[in-house]
Amino acid sequence: MDIGELLKTGLAAQRDGRFDAAESTYAITRQRWPNNADVWYLSAILAHTRMDLRIAKSFVERALSIDPAFALAHNTAGIIAKDMGDFDAARVHFSEALRYNPELAEVYANESDLLRLLKRLPDAVSAARRAITLNPELPQAHGNLGACLIDLGDLVGARKALQSAIKLAPENPENFVNLSELEIKSGAFSGARAAAEAAIDRAPKLPQALNALGNAHYALRDYILAEDAYRRACELRPSAPDILGNLGNALARQGRLEEAREVLCDSLEMDADNPSVRTNYGALLLEQGDANGAVQEFERALAIAPELPDAHWNRGLACLLSGALKDGFEGYEYRWRLPEFTPRHTDIPLWHGEALEGKSILVHSEQGFGDTLQFVRYVDVLKTQGAEVYLETHAPLRRLLEGMPSLDGVLQRGDALPDVDVQLPILSLPHRLGTSFETLPKEIPYIPFNPDAAPDLGVTSGLKIGLAWAGRPTHKNDFNRSVSLDVLKPLFELSGATWISLQIDTRHDAAISAGLPLRDLRPHIKDFADTASAVGALDLVISVDTAVAHLAGALGKDVWILLPFSPDWRWLMNRVDSPWYPSARLFRQQSAGDWGEVIRRVASALEHHLA
């Protein structure tokens, strides 16, 4: 068999995935024709496919020593150098490849990938487009272009490029990995999961595909499934700090903070200069109540990557939690650069704090009901500045907030909007108005309600206590903030109180099944206006961190709020009171997950209250 036939045999085996047979054929060929550059070049490609980078490097160097002008060998040498982290050598080899063959599209495509790693995104896009010009049918070029455009935030262009790549190479899993990332950034989390699963179907042992699946489950708040996917990815690539960091985040979301800390410390040891790893570790410190340590980690991340949105956002949360409102609300604005937040009404100019006299402004709700209830107080400030103020909000809040005298109109999402001069998301009001503890609006109550609409509670004596023990199940922190009914049982053993359930969802069914003495108001409550009237008829509200707590605080009703060890930023740290709600009393977990100790303190305080 001559050399040509041997090389064809080896190449056929390689393409069929019979790598051992291919290597045996190439080894025979190398021994018989040691000065043939082609066999060393093909051997290098095979070794690289098998991720034996050291051997691949030696093989391709041998090919280039025989034929220094071998453009394809320079291209392969560049790929190997890039994968070994030697970016300078990779750039040299790609330049040499183009010097000997300036029309080689594959080199431009690989150079694009290298430039993306070097964060030279405009140059990376240019290289990918050059590759497409030279060879419109090259799937790698379209795929790399899509990846670059994702990084640049051009999601429409990225989708078009990835669709072209998938059409040209439907079995390439990496394009589906990138598509999964694109779907997450577009807010299409189920689509991200489907794309990741498509990548796994094509390459079950590709760590990037399993990591993408974990990211999709994480975005969907399926933290246990996310953990499983990340662990499978780590088994295949134990030394990947980014995947370890993701695993740490999934563990933290489940309240397994010590496990998360161990994983994230391992991730930091592998790559202390990775800004995402630093940010993940800072987020864990914040979960553990170390706001100052968290800020330091976020600032270290920003020193490495000054525009990293996650680091800015998390630093903002840490500042808010520690009471640095100015810096905190400034950092909170970075939420719009995160995939889970999508700006709305972008066709209307954004209000930046300029004079409002004689102008109209649309304030629109975002995130949860509680966020609107807390920050709707700021419409009074806008009104005093001479503005005509409209609010767009969630349907269940509309009837309640229509009674606010500072609002010229209240709309629910989907209604036709009035013709206004400017708009602003409601949680941006504190930043625009330069909020501090001294200047935050303190007039309580600031939401009017109709006391005559309160349902008949059928109670003539004793303390009437409203109870909300669980929040919205889809909330990203519901795992930590909601309390099980079993833990609450000591409260029901106290005499002198009538308990009123403020759960208007199916979670009240569990109280009925358990035979607990909780009166069901669900037949009387259709929206927050009804809830406000009911709360107004109570003597006390006890609530986890959910919209009911904000509503009671906004109405000036005495409210005891049960908080997890790592609370939301608005409740600050180490305080039993709240500057946002003077009628609130805070009961905090002393250790993560320990609601029993909190309820014992609440029972003791309530016993004193009932005496």
C-alpha positions as CSV (number, residue, x, y, z in Angstrom):
1,M,0.0,0.0,0.0
2,D,1.5,3.4,-1.0
3,I,1.5,6.5,1.2
4,G,-1.6,8.0,-0.5
5,E,-3.7,4.9,0.2
6,L,-2.5,4.7,3.8
7,L,-3.4,8.3,4.4
8,K,-6.8,7.8,2.9
9,T,-7.3,4.8,5.1
10,G,-6.3,6.6,8.3
11,L,-8.4,9.7,7.4
12,A,-11.5,7.5,6.8
13,A,-11.0,5.8,10.2
14,Q,-10.6,9.2,11.8
15,R,-13.8,10.6,10.3
16,D,-15.7,7.4,11.4
17,G,-14.5,7.9,15.0
18,R,-12.2,4.8,14.9
19,F,-9.4,6.8,16.4
20,D,-7.2,3.8,17.5
21,A,-7.3,2.4,14.0
22,A,-6.5,5.8,12.5
23,E,-3.5,6.3,14.9
24,S,-2.2,2.8,14.0
25,T,-2.3,3.6,10.3
26,Y,-0.6,7.0,10.8
27,A,2.1,5.4,13.0
28,I,3.0,2.9,10.2
29,T,3.0,5.8,7.7
30,R,5.2,8.0,10.0
31,Q,7.7,5.2,10.4
32,R,7.9,4.4,6.7
33,W,7.8,8.0,5.4
34,P,9.2,10.1,8.3
35,N,9.8,13.1,6.0
36,N,6.3,13.4,4.8
37,A,4.6,16.6,6.2
38,D,1.1,15.4,5.5
39,V,1.2,12.4,7.8
40,W,2.5,14.5,10.7
41,Y,-0.1,17.1,10.0
42,L,-3.0,14.5,10.0
43,S,-1.5,12.9,13.2
44,A,-1.6,16.3,14.9
45,I,-5.3,16.7,14.0
46,L,-6.1,13.3,15.4
47,A,-4.2,13.9,18.6
48,H,-5.9,17.3,19.0
49,T,-9.3,15.6,18.5
50,R,-8.4,13.3,21.3
51,M,-7.3,16.3,23.4
52,D,-3.8,15.1,23.7
53,L,-2.5,18.6,23.2
54,R,1.2,17.9,24.0
55,I,1.5,15.2,21.4
56,A,-0.5,17.2,18.9
57,K,1.9,20.1,19.3
58,S,4.9,17.9,18.7
59,F,3.4,16.3,15.6
60,V,2.4,19.7,14.0
61,E,5.9,21.1,14.8
62,R,7.4,18.1,13.0
63,A,5.2,18.8,10.0
64,L,6.3,22.5,9.9
65,S,9.9,21.6,10.3
66,I,9.6,19.6,7.1
67,D,7.5,22.2,5.3
68,P,7.6,25.7,6.9
69,A,5.2,27.1,4.2
70,F,2.5,24.5,5.1
71,A,-0.5,26.9,5.6
72,L,-2.9,24.3,6.9
73,A,-0.3,23.0,9.4
74,H,0.2,26.6,10.7
75,N,-3.6,26.8,11.1
76,T,-3.7,23.6,13.2
77,A,-0.7,24.8,15.2
78,G,-2.6,28.0,16.0
79,I,-5.6,26.0,17.1
80,I,-3.5,23.8,19.4
81,A,-1.6,26.8,20.8
82,K,-4.9,28.5,21.5
83,D,-6.3,25.5,23.3
84,M,-3.1,25.3,25.4
85,G,-3.5,29.0,26.4
86,D,-0.5,30.2,24.4
87,F,-2.4,33.0,22.6
88,D,0.8,34.7,21.4
89,A,1.9,31.6,19.6
90,A,-1.5,31.1,18.2
91,R,-1.5,34.6,16.7
92,V,1.9,34.0,15.1
93,H,0.8,30.7,13.5
94,F,-2.5,32.2,12.1
95,S,-0.5,35.1,10.7
96,E,1.9,32.6,9.0
97,A,-0.9,30.6,7.6
98,L,-2.4,33.7,6.0
99,R,1.0,34.8,4.7
100,Y,1.3,31.5,2.8
101,N,-2.4,31.3,1.8
102,P,-4.3,34.6,2.3
103,E,-7.5,33.1,1.0
104,L,-7.8,30.3,3.6
105,A,-11.2,30.9,5.2
106,E,-10.7,28.4,8.0
107,V,-7.8,30.5,9.3
108,Y,-9.9,33.7,9.6
109,A,-12.6,31.6,11.4
110,N,-10.1,30.3,13.9
111,E,-8.5,33.8,14.3
112,S,-12.0,35.1,15.1
113,D,-12.3,32.6,18.0
114,L,-8.9,33.6,19.3
115,L,-9.7,37.3,19.1
116,R,-12.9,36.7,21.0
117,L,-11.0,35.0,23.8
118,L,-8.7,38.1,23.8
119,K,-11.9,40.3,24.2
120,R,-11.1,42.0,20.9
121,L,-14.7,41.6,19.8
122,P,-14.9,44.1,16.8
123,D,-11.7,42.5,15.3
124,A,-13.2,39.0,16.0
125,V,-16.4,39.9,14.1
126,S,-14.3,41.3,11.2
127,A,-12.3,38.1,11.0
128,A,-15.5,35.9,11.0
129,R,-17.1,38.0,8.3
130,R,-13.9,37.8,6.2
131,A,-14.1,34.0,6.6
132,I,-17.8,34.0,5.4
133,T,-16.9,36.2,2.5
134,L,-14.2,33.7,1.4
135,N,-16.4,30.6,2.1
136,P,-20.1,31.3,2.7
137,E,-20.6,27.6,3.4
138,L,-18.1,27.4,6.3
139,P,-20.3,26.6,9.4
140,Q,-17.5,27.4,11.9
141,A,-17.3,31.0,10.6
142,H,-21.1,31.5,11.1
143,G,-20.9,29.9,14.5
144,N,-18.0,32.1,15.6
145,L,-19.7,35.2,14.3
146,G,-22.8,34.3,16.4
147,A,-20.7,33.8,19.5
148,C,-19.1,37.2,19.1
149,L,-22.4,38.9,18.5
150,I,-23.8,37.4,21.7
151,D,-20.9,38.9,23.6
152,L,-21.5,42.3,21.9
153,G,-25.2,42.1,22.8
154,D,-26.4,41.9,19.2
155,L,-28.9,39.1,19.9
156,V,-30.8,39.5,16.6
157,G,-27.6,39.3,14.5
158,A,-26.3,36.4,16.7
159,R,-29.5,34.4,16.2
160,K,-29.2,34.8,12.4
161,A,-25.6,33.7,12.4
162,L,-26.2,30.7,14.6
163,Q,-29.2,29.6,12.5
164,S,-26.9,29.7,9.5
165,A,-24.3,27.6,11.3
166,I,-26.9,25.0,12.4
167,K,-28.3,24.8,8.9
168,L,-24.8,24.1,7.5
169,A,-23.7,21.8,10.3
170,P,-26.8,20.4,12.2
171,E,-24.7,17.9,14.1
172,N,-22.3,20.4,15.6
173,P,-23.1,20.6,19.3
174,E,-21.2,23.9,20.0
175,N,-23.6,25.9,17.9
176,F,-26.5,24.6,20.1
177,V,-24.4,25.5,23.2
178,N,-24.1,29.1,21.9
179,L,-27.8,29.1,21.0
180,S,-28.6,28.1,24.6
181,E,-26.6,31.1,25.9
182,L,-28.4,33.3,23.4
183,E,-31.8,32.1,24.6
184,I,-30.9,32.8,28.2
185,K,-29.8,36.4,27.3
186,S,-33.1,36.8,25.4
187,G,-35.1,35.6,28.4
188,A,-36.3,32.4,26.7
189,F,-35.2,30.0,29.4
190,S,-37.2,27.0,28.2
191,G,-35.7,27.6,24.7
192,A,-32.3,27.6,26.4
193,R,-33.0,24.2,28.0
194,A,-34.1,22.8,24.6
195,A,-31.0,24.0,22.9
196,A,-28.7,22.6,25.6
197,E,-30.5,19.3,25.4
198,A,-30.0,19.3,21.6
199,A,-26.2,19.8,22.2
200,I,-26.2,16.9,24.6
201,D,-28.0,14.7,22.2
202,R,-25.2,15.3,19.7
203,A,-22.3,15.1,22.3
204,P,-23.4,13.5,25.6
205,K,-19.9,13.9,27.1
206,L,-19.3,17.6,26.1
207,P,-18.8,19.5,29.3
208,Q,-19.9,22.8,27.7
209,A,-23.2,21.2,26.7
210,L,-23.9,20.0,30.3
211,N,-22.8,23.4,31.7
212,A,-25.3,25.0,29.3
213,L,-28.0,22.7,30.5
214,G,-27.1,23.7,34.1
215,N,-27.3,27.4,33.2
216,A,-30.8,26.8,31.6
217,H,-32.1,25.0,34.7
218,Y,-30.6,27.7,36.9
219,A,-32.4,30.4,34.9
220,L,-35.6,28.4,35.3
221,R,-34.8,28.2,39.1
222,D,-34.6,24.4,39.0
223,Y,-31.5,24.5,41.2
224,I,-31.4,20.8,42.0
225,L,-31.5,19.9,38.3
226,A,-28.9,22.7,37.7
227,E,-26.6,21.1,40.3
228,D,-26.9,17.7,38.7
229,A,-25.9,19.1,35.2
230,Y,-23.0,21.0,36.7
231,R,-21.7,18.0,38.6
232,R,-21.8,15.9,35.4
233,A,-19.9,18.6,33.6
234,C,-17.3,18.7,36.4
235,E,-16.8,15.0,36.2
236,L,-15.8,15.4,32.6
237,R,-13.7,18.5,33.2
238,P,-12.7,18.7,36.8
239,S,-10.4,21.6,36.3
240,A,-12.9,24.1,34.9
241,P,-13.3,27.0,37.3
242,D,-16.3,28.5,35.5
243,I,-18.3,25.3,35.8
244,L,-17.3,24.9,39.5
245,G,-18.4,28.5,40.0
246,N,-21.8,27.7,38.5
247,L,-22.1,24.6,40.8
248,G,-21.3,26.8,43.8
249,N,-24.1,29.2,42.8
250,A,-26.6,26.3,42.5
251,L,-25.6,25.0,45.9
252,A,-26.0,28.5,47.5
253,R,-29.4,28.9,46.0
254,Q,-30.4,25.7,47.8
255,G,-29.2,27.2,51.1
256,R,-26.2,24.8,51.2
257,L,-23.8,27.6,51.9
258,E,-20.8,25.7,53.4
259,E,-20.8,23.3,50.4
260,A,-21.0,26.2,48.1
261,R,-18.0,27.9,49.8
262,E,-15.8,24.8,49.4
263,V,-16.6,24.6,45.7
264,L,-16.1,28.3,45.1
265,C,-12.8,28.3,47.0
266,D,-11.6,25.4,44.7
267,S,-12.7,27.5,41.7
268,L,-10.7,30.5,43.0
269,E,-7.6,28.4,43.5
270,M,-7.8,27.3,39.9
271,D,-8.3,30.8,38.5
272,A,-7.9,33.7,41.0
273,D,-8.0,36.3,38.2
274,N,-11.2,35.2,36.6
275,P,-13.7,38.0,37.3
276,S,-16.8,35.7,37.1
277,V,-15.3,33.4,39.7
278,R,-14.5,36.4,41.9
279,T,-18.1,37.6,41.4
280,N,-19.5,34.2,42.3
281,Y,-17.4,34.1,45.5
282,G,-18.6,37.6,46.4
283,A,-22.2,36.5,45.9
284,L,-21.7,33.6,48.3
285,L,-20.1,35.9,51.0
286,L,-23.2,38.1,50.6
287,E,-25.4,35.1,51.2
288,Q,-23.4,34.4,54.3
289,G,-24.0,37.9,55.6
290,D,-20.5,39.3,54.9
291,A,-21.5,42.4,52.9
292,N,-18.1,44.1,53.4
293,G,-16.2,41.0,52.2
294,A,-18.6,40.7,49.3
295,V,-18.0,44.3,48.2
296,Q,-14.2,43.6,48.3
297,E,-14.6,40.6,46.0
298,F,-16.8,42.5,43.6
299,E,-14.3,45.3,43.4
300,R,-11.5,42.8,42.7
301,A,-13.6,41.5,39.9
302,L,-14.2,45.0,38.5
303,A,-10.5,45.7,38.6
304,I,-10.1,42.8,36.2
305,A,-13.2,43.5,34.1
306,P,-14.5,47.0,34.7
307,E,-17.7,46.5,32.7
308,L,-18.8,43.2,34.1
309,P,-22.5,43.7,34.7
310,D,-22.8,40.8,37.3
311,A,-20.1,42.4,39.5
312,H,-21.7,45.9,39.3
313,W,-25.1,44.5,40.1
314,N,-24.0,42.4,43.0
315,R,-21.9,45.2,44.4
316,G,-25.0,47.3,44.3
317,L,-27.0,44.7,46.2
318,A,-24.2,44.5,48.8
319,C,-24.1,48.3,49.2
320,L,-27.9,48.4,49.7
321,L,-27.8,45.6,52.2
322,S,-25.1,47.5,54.2
323,G,-27.0,50.8,54.0
324,A,-24.9,52.6,51.4
325,L,-28.0,53.6,49.4
326,K,-26.4,56.0,47.0
327,D,-23.8,53.6,45.7
328,G,-26.3,50.7,46.0
329,F,-29.0,52.2,43.9
330,E,-26.4,53.3,41.3
331,G,-25.2,49.7,41.0
332,Y,-28.8,48.5,40.9
333,E,-29.2,50.1,37.5
334,Y,-26.9,47.5,36.1
335,R,-29.9,45.1,36.2
336,W,-30.8,46.1,32.7
337,R,-27.5,44.5,31.4
338,L,-28.5,41.1,32.9
339,P,-30.4,38.5,30.9
340,E,-33.2,38.2,33.4
341,F,-34.2,41.9,33.1
342,T,-35.8,43.2,29.9
343,P,-36.3,46.9,29.5
344,R,-39.8,48.0,28.6
345,H,-41.3,51.0,26.8
346,T,-37.9,51.8,25.2
347,D,-39.7,53.9,22.5
348,I,-40.4,56.5,25.2
349,P,-37.5,58.7,26.4
350,L,-36.1,57.6,29.7
351,W,-36.3,60.2,32.6
352,H,-32.8,61.0,33.8
353,G,-33.7,63.4,36.7
354,E,-34.3,66.6,34.7
355,A,-37.0,69.1,35.7
356,L,-40.6,67.7,35.4
357,E,-42.6,70.9,35.8
358,G,-45.3,70.8,33.1
359,K,-44.3,67.4,31.8
360,S,-45.8,64.0,32.0
361,I,-44.1,60.8,33.2
362,L,-45.1,57.1,33.0
363,V,-43.8,55.1,36.0
364,H,-44.1,51.3,35.3
365,S,-44.0,48.4,37.6
366,E,-41.3,45.8,37.4
367,Q,-40.4,42.6,39.2
368,G,-42.9,41.6,42.0
369,F,-46.0,43.1,43.6
370,G,-44.0,44.0,46.7
371,D,-41.5,46.1,44.8
372,T,-44.3,48.3,43.4
373,L,-46.0,48.6,46.9
374,Q,-42.7,49.7,48.4
375,F,-41.6,52.2,45.7
376,V,-45.0,53.7,44.6
377,R,-44.5,56.1,47.5
378,Y,-42.2,58.1,45.2
379,V,-45.0,59.2,42.9
380,D,-45.8,61.8,45.6
381,V,-42.3,63.3,45.0
382,L,-42.8,63.4,41.3
383,K,-46.1,65.2,41.8
384,T,-44.6,67.9,44.0
385,Q,-42.1,68.5,41.1
386,G,-45.0,69.5,38.9
387,A,-45.4,66.4,36.9
388,E,-48.4,64.7,35.5
389,V,-47.9,61.1,36.8
390,Y,-49.2,57.9,35.3
391,L,-48.6,54.4,36.6
392,E,-48.6,51.2,34.6
393,T,-48.8,48.2,37.0
394,H,-49.9,44.6,37.4
395,A,-53.7,43.9,37.2
396,P,-54.1,42.8,40.9
397,L,-52.7,46.2,42.1
398,R,-54.6,48.5,39.8
399,R,-57.8,49.0,41.9
400,L,-55.8,49.6,45.1
401,L,-53.4,52.1,43.6
402,E,-56.1,54.0,41.7
403,G,-56.9,55.7,45.0
404,M,-53.5,57.4,45.3
405,P,-54.1,61.2,44.9
406,S,-50.7,61.8,43.2
407,L,-51.6,59.6,40.3
408,D,-53.3,61.0,37.2
409,G,-54.0,57.6,35.9
410,V,-53.4,53.9,36.6
411,L,-53.2,51.4,33.9
412,Q,-52.6,47.7,33.9
413,R,-50.1,46.0,31.6
414,G,-51.5,45.7,28.1
415,D,-53.6,48.8,28.2
416,A,-53.1,51.6,25.7
417,L,-50.6,54.1,27.1
418,P,-51.2,57.8,27.4
419,D,-49.0,60.2,25.4
420,V,-46.2,61.0,27.9
421,D,-42.9,62.9,27.8
422,V,-40.8,60.4,29.7
423,Q,-40.9,57.0,31.4
424,L,-39.0,55.2,34.2
425,P,-39.1,51.8,35.8
426,I,-40.4,52.1,39.3
427,L,-37.3,50.7,41.0
428,S,-35.1,53.3,39.3
429,L,-36.9,56.1,41.2
430,P,-34.7,56.0,44.3
431,H,-31.6,56.4,42.1
432,R,-33.0,59.2,40.0
433,L,-34.1,61.1,43.2
434,G,-30.9,60.6,45.1
435,T,-32.4,58.6,47.9
436,S,-30.7,58.5,51.3
437,F,-32.1,57.5,54.7
438,E,-32.7,61.2,55.4
439,T,-34.6,61.8,52.2
440,L,-36.6,58.7,51.6
441,P,-40.4,59.5,51.7
442,K,-41.6,58.7,55.2
443,E,-45.3,59.6,55.1
444,I,-47.2,56.5,56.3
445,P,-49.7,55.4,55.2
446,Y,-49.2,56.4,51.6
447,I,-51.7,54.0,50.0
448,P,-55.4,54.7,50.8
449,F,-57.9,51.8,51.2
450,N,-61.5,51.4,52.0
451,P,-62.1,50.2,55.5
452,D,-65.8,49.7,54.9
453,A,-65.0,46.9,52.4
454,A,-63.4,44.7,55.0
455,P,-64.8,41.2,55.2
456,D,-66.7,40.2,58.3
457,L,-64.1,38.3,60.3
458,G,-66.7,37.1,62.8
459,V,-64.4,38.0,65.7
460,T,-65.6,40.0,68.7
461,S,-62.8,39.6,71.1
462,G,-59.1,38.9,71.3
463,L,-56.3,39.8,68.9
464,K,-57.0,39.5,65.1
465,I,-53.7,38.4,63.5
466,G,-53.2,38.0,59.8
467,L,-50.6,35.4,58.7
468,A,-48.8,35.0,55.4
469,W,-46.3,32.1,55.6
470,A,-45.3,31.7,51.9
471,G,-44.5,33.8,48.9
472,R,-44.8,33.3,45.2
473,P,-43.4,29.8,44.4
474,T,-41.7,31.1,41.3
475,H,-39.7,33.7,43.2
476,K,-36.0,33.0,42.9
477,N,-35.5,33.0,46.7
478,D,-38.8,31.3,47.7
479,F,-36.8,28.3,48.8
480,N,-35.3,30.4,51.6
481,R,-38.1,32.9,52.4
482,S,-41.2,30.7,52.9
483,V,-41.9,28.8,56.1
484,S,-43.5,25.4,56.5
485,L,-46.8,25.2,58.4
486,D,-45.3,22.6,60.8
487,V,-42.8,25.2,62.0
488,L,-45.6,27.7,62.7
489,K,-47.6,25.4,65.0
490,P,-46.3,26.9,68.3
491,L,-48.1,30.1,67.4
492,F,-51.5,28.5,67.1
493,E,-51.1,27.1,70.7
494,L,-51.3,30.6,72.2
495,S,-54.6,31.7,73.6
496,G,-56.2,35.0,73.0
497,A,-55.7,35.3,69.2
498,T,-57.7,34.6,66.1
499,W,-55.7,33.7,63.1
500,I,-56.6,34.9,59.7
501,S,-54.9,33.4,56.6
502,L,-53.7,36.0,54.1
503,Q,-52.6,33.3,51.7
504,I,-54.9,33.7,48.7
505,D,-53.3,30.9,46.7
506,T,-53.5,27.1,46.9
507,R,-51.1,27.0,49.8
508,H,-54.0,27.6,52.1
509,D,-55.2,24.2,51.2
510,A,-52.4,22.7,53.2
511,A,-53.6,24.6,56.3
512,I,-57.1,23.1,55.8
513,S,-55.7,19.6,55.4
514,A,-53.6,20.0,58.6
515,G,-56.7,21.2,60.5
516,L,-55.0,24.4,61.6
517,P,-57.2,27.2,63.1
518,L,-56.7,29.6,60.2
519,R,-59.7,31.5,58.7
520,D,-59.9,31.4,55.0
521,L,-60.4,34.8,53.3
522,R,-60.0,33.6,49.8
523,P,-63.7,33.9,48.9
524,H,-63.5,37.6,49.8
525,I,-60.2,38.6,48.2
526,K,-59.9,39.1,44.4
527,D,-57.1,41.7,44.4
528,F,-54.9,43.8,46.6
529,A,-57.7,46.3,47.2
530,D,-59.6,43.6,49.0
531,T,-56.4,42.4,50.8
532,A,-55.8,46.0,52.0
533,S,-59.3,46.3,53.4
534,A,-58.9,43.0,55.2
535,V,-55.5,44.0,56.6
536,G,-57.0,47.3,57.8
537,A,-59.4,45.3,60.0
538,L,-56.6,43.3,61.7
539,D,-54.6,44.1,64.8
540,L,-51.3,42.6,63.6
541,V,-49.9,41.0,60.5
542,I,-47.2,38.3,60.7
543,S,-45.6,37.7,57.3
544,V,-42.6,36.3,55.5
545,D,-40.9,38.6,53.0
546,T,-43.7,38.9,50.5
547,A,-46.1,41.5,49.1
548,V,-48.4,41.2,52.2
549,A,-45.5,42.5,54.4
550,H,-45.0,45.5,52.1
551,L,-48.8,46.2,51.9
552,A,-49.1,46.1,55.7
553,G,-46.1,48.4,56.1
554,A,-47.4,50.9,53.5
555,L,-50.8,51.0,55.3
556,G,-49.0,51.7,58.7
557,K,-50.3,48.4,60.1
558,D,-48.2,46.7,62.8
559,V,-46.4,44.0,60.9
560,W,-43.8,41.4,62.1
561,I,-41.7,40.3,59.2
562,L,-39.9,36.9,59.3
563,L,-36.6,37.1,57.4
564,P,-34.1,34.4,56.3
565,F,-30.5,34.5,57.3
566,S,-29.5,36.2,54.1
567,P,-32.4,38.7,53.6
568,D,-33.3,40.8,50.6
569,W,-31.3,44.1,50.5
570,R,-34.2,46.3,51.6
571,W,-34.2,44.9,55.1
572,L,-30.6,45.8,55.7
573,M,-28.5,44.0,58.4
574,N,-28.6,43.6,62.1
575,R,-31.7,45.7,62.6
576,V,-35.1,44.9,64.2
577,D,-36.7,47.9,62.6
578,S,-37.1,49.2,59.0
579,P,-36.5,52.8,57.8
580,W,-39.0,52.0,55.0
581,Y,-41.8,50.9,57.3
582,P,-41.9,52.4,60.8
583,S,-44.6,49.9,61.9
584,A,-42.5,46.9,61.0
585,R,-40.6,44.7,63.4
586,L,-38.1,42.3,62.0
587,F,-37.4,38.7,63.2
588,R,-34.3,37.4,61.5
589,Q,-32.8,33.9,61.3
590,Q,-29.7,33.6,63.4
591,S,-28.4,30.7,61.3
592,A,-29.3,29.7,57.7
593,G,-32.5,27.7,57.4
594,D,-33.4,27.7,61.1
595,W,-37.0,28.9,61.2
596,G,-37.7,27.1,64.4
597,E,-35.7,29.5,66.5
598,V,-37.3,32.5,64.8
599,I,-40.8,31.2,65.5
600,R,-39.9,30.6,69.2
601,R,-38.9,34.3,69.5
602,V,-42.1,35.3,67.7
603,A,-44.2,33.2,70.0
604,S,-42.5,34.7,73.1
605,A,-43.1,38.2,71.8
606,L,-46.7,37.4,70.9
607,E,-47.3,35.9,74.3
608,H,-46.1,39.2,75.8
609,H,-48.3,41.1,73.3
610,L,-51.4,39.1,74.3
611,A,-50.9,39.4,78.0
